[in-house]
Amino acid sequence: MVERATTHGVQIEVESRFVPENSDIDSHQFLFAYEIRITNKSDDRVQLLSRHWVITDGLGRVEEVKGPGVIGQQPWIEPGETFEYESFCPLSTPTGSMRGSYEMTSVSGTNPKTFSAEIPQFFLVEPGSFH
């Protein structure tokens, strides 16, 4: 399932999946991959400056992750273009969720403005966790 949110013309789509080959269920180590697509539907050039993730495991424990860029990049995205990347999230429970935001800057003429683009909440689910 693809989750989607749009903020100031920046659309963020997320799709997650369980990675069984890199998980060890008996040791409570569950690895999830997620793909992000950021599409600039505005008329302005935008840049992703930083990320803020709120990760909640199946027991309700919350971890926040903040940092510059994504996968070592702070990409510029032209109007009509899409930037895509994949990353991973390890959990000690078979279910959880992630949500967050990207700090973005938008350049229109000579006036840059900074805004927070919503990353919609999405769920991390090991398929065998529900019967």
N, C-alpha and C positions, 0 to 999 in steps of 0.2 A: 504494500500500500504506500502510495506517495503522499506525504504531507506537504502542504504548500502555504506560504504566507507572503504577502506583498507589503512593503513599506516604502513610501516615497518613490514608487516606480521600480524598486528592486525586488524581484521575485526570488524567493528561496524555496527550493524543493528538496525534500529529504526522503531517502528510501533506505531501510536498514535490513540486515539479514544476519542470522546466526552463522558462525563459522565453526562447524563441528570438528574439522581437521586440526584446528588450533585450540581446541577446548579440552578440558579434562573434567568431565562431569563428576567423577568420583572424588576429585580433589576440590570441587566447587570453584573451578576456574572456567568461566564462560566468556568467549570472545565474540564480539559483535562487530560487524563492518557497517559503515554507513556511507552512502554516496550523497554528495551535495551538488546541486546545480544552482548557480546564482546567475540570473538573467537580468540584464539592465533594460527595463522597459521604459525608462525615462528618456528625456532628450539630452541629458547631461552625462558627461563622463564621470564615473565613480571609481573610488578606490577602497578596497577592504583594508582597514588599518589594524584591527585587532578582533579577538574573539572572546566571548564569555559564555561558558557552558555551565549548566546546572544539571548534574547527573544524579539520578535517584535510583537506588537499587531496590530490589523486591521487598526489603525490610524497612524501607523508608529512610535509609541513611542517605544523606545528601553530600555531594562533593562539588565544589565549584572550581572551574579551571579557567584562568584568564591568561592571555598572552598576545604578543604581536602576531598579526597575520594568521595564515593557515598553511600547513605543510611547508613552512619555511618561506612563504611568499606573501607579499602584500600587493595583489594584482590590481591593475587598472582594468576596468571593464567599460568598453565603449558602448554607446547606445545601440541596442539591438543585439549585442554580443552576450555569450554565456561563458562563465568560468565554471569548470567542474573539477572535483577532487574526491578522493576516497580516503577515509581514515578508519580508525578502530577504537573500540571501547571495551576494556576488560571489566567484568563484574564477578563478584563472588556469589551472586544469586542468579537463577535462571531467567529472571525477568527484571525489567527496570525501564527507565525512560530518560530521555534527554530533551533539553530545550535550551534556548539561549538567545544570543544576539551577536551581531557583528557591528563594530563601530565602523562607519563608512564616512567618506568625505565625497561631496559632490561638487563638481566644478562647472559653473555656468558663467561664461565670460571670465571676469577676474575675481568673482566672489565665491570662494569656497565655503561650504557649509557642512558641518558634521552632524550625523544623525545615527540613531541606533536602528538597525534592520532586524526584525524579529526572525529568529529561527524557530519554526513551529515545533511543538512538542511531538515526539515520536517515541514509539515503544520498542524495546529490545526484548525479544521473546525466544527462548529455546523451545522449539516445537513440541518436545516431549513433556514440557512442564504443565500442560493442560491435558486432562483425560476426559 
